[in-house]
């Protein structure tokens, strides 16, 4: 094995190791003042995370995210209110999430507020969510 080949192999191994470590690692920030685990999962109830998820959900639904209003977390559920815009119409929009381990899963308002089972969302959050229908 030539020196050049050995260096390439070493650099490739180091790069692959770094990718594996970065994929497994989480945030190294120790600032948890605004994040608190809730319910049975370890999903953090913090504005930045939930607002980001809600922005993505609004975009996927064909709306534009205008601004954040509030977030409330109860027993493994989060309810985020924001202002969205569709065409020329701005409106208050709610997004419901359920903690699944360290992640938040978006739940459909029509399912929660429909006649079927509501996945166990706390009544206080369900009432707020369904009031916007």
ABEGO torsion letter per residue (X at the ends): XBAAAAAAAAAAAAAAAAAAAAAABBBABABAAABBBBEABABBBBAAAAAAAAAAAAAAAGBBBABBABBBBBGGBBBBBBBBBBEABBBBBBBBBBBBEABBBBBBAAAAABABBAGGBBAAAAAAAAAAX
